[in-house]
Amino acid sequence: MRNAILKRMKKAENNYAFIDSQNVHKGTRRDLGWELDWTRFRTYLKEKYSVSTAYLFIGFMPEHNNIYDGLQKAGFILKFKPILPNGKDGVKGNVDADMVLQAMIDYDTYNTAILISSDGDFYSLARHLYNNGKLLAVMSPIRRKCSTLLRKSAKEKMVYMENLKGRIGKRKSTALGRNPTKCLFIAISILYTLSDNAQVRFLCIISNTQNDTFTGSRAALSFSSSSKYSRPEKPNALPTMFDGNASSATARSRTVPL
């Protein structure tokens, strides 16, 4: 009964997130050394903090339209800011004023707010929300880079992303999955190099030429003309993938670029 009541109360919460995208991106990628998965991050905010609306304040660059589409599909509301040249970091979009303004425009709409940034420019907003019982949390990518003023304003409401890599970081399998063909060829190459079995090595060659029936057949004929169980000389890598000077029919097989 108690769990059911708590679940209903959580569903009734209407919390907003205000995210400084540039600060978060740099904090995770440059300072923590890992990539943030924005889709997983949006899910985390919803499940952990019952965030119904997540504003993402971001500088606008036309060549990044595909990134913006992905962020919108993940569930973020994008608030664009014109960018300015920045000698140190290339470009910069100052979103501080826009983020504070949006938090005040929606002040009566949300129950509580979560601010996501390490920037000390938000300390006044954090203090105002805290004093009025409207601050759910201030989330900073990394403690040692977080503003002292911001930490003092948020007090016990401070949380850090540095321990959340397993929940919101990009999975390695996700990155590999973007190029399954490359992963397959790498696996075949390793198998070919390590195997002592002639038949296994032959199958590796055939796998590499499976999209080219002619060259695959010629490789098969070349192999069958030699001793059936003889072990071919073991090169350093799979010929049709890496060695343009490979002899026999495999040298005429189509080279597959990685």
Backbone torsions as a table, in degrees:
resi	resn	phi	psi	omega
1	MET	NA	-45.5	-179.3
2	ARG	-62.7	-42.5	179.3
3	ASN	-63.1	-37.1	179.5
4	ALA	-66.5	-39.4	178.8
5	ILE	-65.9	-44.0	179.3
6	LEU	-62.7	-37.4	179.5
7	LYS	-65.5	-41.0	178.7
8	ARG	-66.5	-38.4	178.9
9	MET	-64.4	-39.8	179.6
10	LYS	-65.4	-39.8	178.7
11	LYS	-64.6	-31.7	-177.5
12	ALA	-76.1	-16.3	-179.7
13	GLU	-65.7	144.3	-179.8
14	ASN	-131.6	82.8	-174.8
15	ASN	-105.5	145.1	-178.4
16	TYR	-113.2	146.6	174.4
17	ALA	-115.2	136.7	178.4
18	PHE	-121.4	113.4	-167.2
19	ILE	-117.3	124.8	172.7
20	ASP	-85.5	94.6	-169.3
21	SER	-62.1	-42.5	-177.6
22	GLN	-65.2	-40.7	179.2
23	ASN	-65.3	-41.0	-179.8
24	VAL	-69.1	-43.4	-179.4
25	HIS	-61.1	-47.9	-179.6
26	LYS	-68.8	-36.6	-179.1
27	GLY	-64.4	-39.7	-179.9
28	THR	-80.6	-44.6	-174.8
29	ARG	-75.6	-47.7	-175.0
30	ARG	-83.6	-45.5	-173.9
31	ASP	-87.2	-37.2	-178.9
32	LEU	-94.4	-23.6	176.5
33	GLY	82.0	20.9	175.5
34	TRP	-141.0	159.4	-176.4
35	GLU	-91.2	133.5	176.1
36	LEU	-79.6	131.9	173.5
37	ASP	-92.7	105.2	-172.8
38	TRP	-65.4	-31.1	177.7
39	THR	-67.3	-45.6	176.9
40	ARG	-64.5	-35.8	179.5
41	PHE	-64.3	-42.3	179.1
42	ARG	-64.4	-40.1	177.4
43	THR	-63.6	-41.3	179.0
44	TYR	-61.1	-43.7	179.6
45	LEU	-62.5	-37.6	179.8
46	LYS	-69.9	-44.8	-176.0
47	GLU	-76.7	-38.7	-176.4
48	LYS	-82.5	-41.1	-172.4
49	TYR	-119.2	7.3	-180.0
50	SER	52.6	44.5	180.0
51	VAL	-79.1	116.3	179.9
52	SER	-90.1	-30.0	-179.5
53	THR	-131.5	126.4	-179.2
54	ALA	-123.3	108.6	177.0
55	TYR	-86.3	131.8	176.9
56	LEU	-117.4	111.3	-178.1
57	PHE	-91.8	121.4	-168.2
58	ILE	-147.2	145.2	175.8
59	GLY	-72.9	142.8	-175.8
60	PHE	-95.5	127.7	173.2
61	MET	-134.0	119.1	-175.0
62	PRO	-53.9	-34.1	-177.6
63	GLU	-71.3	-6.9	-179.9
64	HIS	-105.3	23.1	-177.8
65	ASN	-58.6	-35.1	179.6
66	ASN	-66.9	-33.5	176.5
67	ILE	-67.3	-42.8	179.6
68	TYR	-62.7	-38.8	178.0
69	ASP	-61.6	-42.4	179.5
70	GLY	-64.3	-39.3	179.2
71	LEU	-66.5	-39.1	178.0
72	GLN	-66.8	-39.5	177.4
73	LYS	-64.8	-29.7	178.9
74	ALA	-72.5	-15.9	176.2
75	GLY	113.6	10.4	179.0
76	PHE	-91.0	148.1	170.7
77	ILE	-98.2	115.9	-174.5
78	LEU	-87.1	132.1	175.1
79	LYS	-117.6	107.4	-173.1
80	PHE	-85.3	148.1	177.4
81	LYS	-133.7	133.8	176.5
82	PRO	-59.2	144.7	-178.0
83	ILE	-98.6	155.9	178.9
84	LEU	-127.7	147.8	177.6
85	PRO	-60.4	141.6	178.6
86	ASN	-138.5	114.2	-174.5
87	GLY	-56.7	-35.2	-175.8
88	LYS	-78.4	-47.9	-173.6
89	ASP	-111.1	10.3	178.7
90	GLY	92.2	-75.2	177.1
91	VAL	-136.2	159.9	179.6
92	LYS	-147.3	138.1	174.9
93	GLY	-118.9	106.7	-177.8
94	ASN	-74.7	112.0	-174.8
95	VAL	-108.5	1.5	-171.9
96	ASP	-54.9	-54.1	-176.1
97	ALA	-64.4	-40.1	179.7
98	ASP	-63.3	-39.3	-178.4
99	MET	-68.5	-42.9	178.1
100	VAL	-64.5	-43.7	-179.5
101	LEU	-60.9	-44.7	-179.4
102	GLN	-64.1	-38.6	179.1
103	ALA	-62.6	-33.7	179.7
104	MET	-81.9	-33.7	176.9
105	ILE	-61.5	-40.8	-177.2
106	ASP	-93.5	10.8	-171.3
107	TYR	-52.5	-42.5	-177.1
108	ASP	-85.1	-3.1	-176.7
109	THR	-91.3	-39.2	-177.0
110	TYR	-96.9	154.5	175.1
111	ASN	-73.5	-54.2	177.1
112	THR	-141.0	164.1	-177.9
113	ALA	-125.9	148.7	173.1
114	ILE	-118.2	124.6	178.3
115	LEU	-98.8	132.3	-176.4
116	ILE	-121.1	99.4	-178.2
117	SER	-178.4	163.5	172.6
118	SER	-109.4	2.1	-172.1
119	ASP	-74.8	127.6	-179.9
120	GLY	-68.4	-13.3	178.2
121	ASP	-64.6	-15.2	-179.3
122	PHE	-96.3	8.5	-174.7
123	TYR	-65.7	-35.0	179.2
124	SER	-66.5	-41.8	177.6
125	LEU	-64.3	-44.2	179.4
126	ALA	-61.2	-42.3	-179.6
127	ARG	-66.1	-41.1	179.4
128	HIS	-63.5	-46.3	179.2
129	LEU	-63.9	-40.8	-179.7
130	TYR	-62.8	-47.5	-177.4
131	ASN	-65.6	-22.0	-178.5
132	ASN	-106.3	13.9	176.6
133	GLY	68.0	24.3	-177.1
134	LYS	-110.9	2.7	-178.4
135	LEU	-96.1	114.4	176.9
136	LEU	-80.3	-46.1	179.1
137	ALA	-170.7	159.1	166.2
138	VAL	-117.8	119.2	-176.8
139	MET	-107.0	122.2	179.4
140	SER	-114.4	142.1	178.5
141	PRO	-58.4	-42.6	-174.5
142	ILE	-148.9	135.5	-173.3
143	ARG	-62.5	-45.0	-173.4
144	ARG	-69.0	-15.8	178.1
145	LYS	-104.7	1.1	-177.8
146	CYS	-82.7	140.3	179.5
147	SER	-59.7	135.8	177.5
148	THR	-63.7	-40.0	178.4
149	LEU	-61.5	-39.8	-179.9
150	LEU	-67.0	-41.7	179.2
151	ARG	-63.7	-41.0	179.7
152	LYS	-66.7	-34.2	-179.3
153	SER	-73.0	-37.7	-177.0
154	ALA	-85.1	-23.8	178.3
155	LYS	54.4	-123.4	-176.1
156	GLU	-73.6	-3.7	-179.8
157	LYS	-85.4	-1.5	-179.6
158	MET	-73.1	134.8	172.1
159	VAL	-135.4	158.4	-175.2
160	TYR	-129.0	146.2	-176.3
161	MET	-86.7	-10.9	-173.6
162	GLU	-62.2	-22.8	178.8
163	ASN	-100.1	11.6	-174.7
164	LEU	-111.1	14.9	-177.1
165	LYS	-55.2	-41.0	-178.9
166	GLY	-67.4	-20.2	-178.4
167	ARG	-97.6	-33.8	-172.3
168	ILE	-127.3	-2.2	178.9
169	GLY	-82.1	159.5	177.4
170	LYS	-69.5	134.0	176.7
171	ARG	-77.5	145.7	177.8
172	LYS	-62.3	-37.6	-179.3
173	SER	-63.0	-30.6	178.7
174	THR	-66.4	-42.9	-179.7
175	ALA	-65.4	-41.6	179.1
176	LEU	-67.3	-34.0	-176.7
177	GLY	-65.6	-15.2	179.6
178	ARG	-72.0	-21.1	180.0
179	ASN	-137.1	69.5	-176.8
180	PRO	-62.2	-30.3	179.8
181	THR	-64.0	-44.3	179.2
182	LYS	-61.9	-42.6	179.5
183	CYS	-62.0	-39.9	-179.9
184	LEU	-63.8	-46.4	-179.3
185	PHE	-64.5	-36.8	177.3
186	ILE	-63.9	-42.3	179.6
187	ALA	-63.6	-41.8	179.0
188	ILE	-63.5	-41.0	-180.0
189	SER	-61.8	-43.6	180.0
190	ILE	-64.4	-43.6	179.6
191	LEU	-61.6	-43.3	-179.8
192	TYR	-62.1	-42.6	-176.6
193	THR	-68.9	-37.9	-174.4
194	LEU	-87.4	-22.7	-172.9
195	SER	-75.8	140.6	174.4
196	ASP	-100.2	-3.8	-176.2
197	ASN	-90.8	121.6	-176.8
198	ALA	-62.1	-37.9	-178.2
199	GLN	-68.1	-38.3	178.3
200	VAL	-64.2	-42.5	179.6
201	ARG	-64.7	-36.8	177.1
202	PHE	-63.6	-42.1	178.9
203	LEU	-63.5	-33.1	177.2
204	CYS	-63.5	-41.3	179.1
205	ILE	-64.5	-44.1	179.6
206	ILE	-63.0	-39.7	179.7
207	SER	-62.0	-36.2	-179.0
208	ASN	-73.3	-18.8	-178.5
209	THR	-115.6	17.4	-173.7
210	GLN	-65.9	-21.1	177.9
211	ASN	-87.2	1.0	179.7
212	ASP	-130.7	94.5	-174.5
213	THR	-59.4	-39.4	-176.2
214	PHE	-64.1	-52.9	-177.6
215	THR	-68.2	-33.0	177.5
216	GLY	-64.3	-40.5	179.3
217	SER	-66.7	-41.0	179.8
218	ARG	-65.2	-35.8	177.3
219	ALA	-65.2	-39.4	179.5
220	ALA	-64.5	-42.8	179.7
221	LEU	-64.9	-39.4	179.5
222	SER	-64.0	-41.4	-178.9
223	PHE	-67.5	-43.6	-175.8
224	SER	-67.9	-22.8	-179.7
225	SER	-75.7	-16.8	177.6
226	SER	-90.3	-178.7	179.3
227	SER	-61.2	134.9	-172.5
228	LYS	-61.9	-39.1	-174.6
229	TYR	-111.5	11.3	-179.9
230	SER	-74.2	148.9	180.0
231	ARG	-94.8	118.7	180.0
232	PRO	-67.6	155.6	177.8
233	GLU	-60.1	135.3	-170.7
234	LYS	-90.8	105.2	178.7
235	PRO	-77.5	-179.2	-177.8
236	ASN	-77.6	-22.8	-177.4
237	ALA	-155.0	173.6	-178.7
238	LEU	-68.0	120.0	-172.6
239	PRO	-56.4	-47.7	-173.5
240	THR	-69.9	-11.8	179.9
241	MET	-100.0	-39.6	-169.8
242	PHE	-124.0	-19.8	-171.4
243	ASP	-110.7	102.6	-179.0
244	GLY	-73.4	-12.6	-177.9
245	ASN	-103.8	13.3	-178.3
246	ALA	-61.2	144.6	-178.0
247	SER	-87.4	178.1	175.6
248	SER	65.0	-161.3	-175.1
249	ALA	-68.2	-25.5	-177.8
250	THR	-64.2	-27.1	179.4
251	ALA	-68.3	-23.9	-179.6
252	ARG	-93.1	-1.8	178.4
253	SER	-71.3	156.0	-178.4
254	ARG	-68.5	127.9	176.5
255	THR	-79.0	130.4	-177.7
256	VAL	-102.8	114.5	-178.8
257	PRO	-72.1	146.2	175.6
258	LEU	-90.1	NA	NA
